């Protein structure tokens, strides 16, 4: 994959839903709820068109929570990605 986000944008990939519940019940495809947790795949350089710069605090590999309806969805090589501004990420998942 060769995606380079511009400015303060990041490319995220949704982390797959669990196949089983904590109690061991196997979920069917229809029963799985899509999580709002994503992995950061690529980070832009933070440079804006007006010559200002946004500090990019997200790093490749970070697990984050983002609004499901923010940004745009793009499909590359059979994978689906979300491209959004860093400010649309609401939290970093630690641990």
C-alpha positions in Angstrom: 0.0 0.0 0.0 1.3 3.4 -0.9 -0.9 6.1 0.7 0.5 9.4 1.8 -2.0 11.6 3.7 -1.6 15.3 3.3 -1.3 17.9 6.1 -2.8 16.8 9.5 -4.6 13.8 8.1 -4.0 10.2 9.3 -5.0 6.9 7.7 -6.7 4.4 10.0 -7.7 0.7 9.6 -10.5 -0.6 11.7 -9.5 -3.4 14.1 -11.6 -6.5 13.5 -14.4 -7.4 15.9 -13.8 -10.4 18.3 -15.0 -13.8 17.1 -16.0 -14.8 20.6 -17.5 -13.1 23.7 -15.7 -13.2 27.0 -17.9 -16.0 28.1 -16.9 -18.1 25.0 -19.9 -17.7 22.8 -18.9 -17.7 19.1 -20.5 -14.7 17.2 -21.9 -14.9 13.7 -20.8 -12.3 11.2 -24.2 -10.5 11.6 -23.9 -10.4 15.4 -20.5 -8.8 15.5 -20.6 -5.1 16.2 -17.9 -3.1 14.5 -15.6 -1.6 17.1 -14.7 2.1 17.0 -11.1 1.2 17.7 -8.6 1.8 14.8 -4.9 1.3 14.2 -2.9 4.2 12.8 -1.4 3.1 9.5 0.1 6.3 8.1 0.5 9.9 9.5 0.7 13.1 7.4 3.6 15.6 7.9 1.3 18.3 9.5 2.1 21.0 7.0 -0.9 23.1 6.0 -1.5 25.0 2.8 -1.2 28.4 4.6 2.4 27.5 5.7 1.4 26.7 9.3 2.2 23.3 10.9 0.1 21.1 13.1 2.1 19.0 15.6 1.4 15.4 14.8 1.2 13.4 18.0 -0.2 10.2 16.5 2.3 7.5 15.5 2.1 4.5 13.2 0.8 1.6 15.2 -1.1 3.6 17.8 -4.6 2.3 18.7 -7.1 5.1 18.7 -10.8 5.7 19.1 -12.4 7.8 16.3 -15.9 8.8 15.4 -17.2 6.3 12.9 -18.7 9.0 10.8 -15.7 11.3 10.6 -13.4 11.5 7.5 -13.8 9.4 4.4 -13.6 5.7 3.6 -11.3 4.5 0.9 -10.6 1.0 -0.4 -7.1 -0.1 -1.5 -6.0 -3.6 -2.3 -9.1 -5.1 -0.8 -8.6 -3.3 2.5 -10.8 -0.5 3.8 -9.3 2.6 5.4 -10.5 5.7 7.0 -8.7 9.0 6.2 -9.4 11.8 8.6 -7.9 14.8 10.4 -5.9 14.1 13.5 -8.3 16.3 15.4 -11.1 13.8 14.6 -9.4 11.2 16.8 -11.0 11.4 20.2 -8.7 9.1 22.3 -5.6 6.9 22.2 -6.0 3.4 23.6 -3.2 2.6 26.0 -2.2 -0.8 27.4 
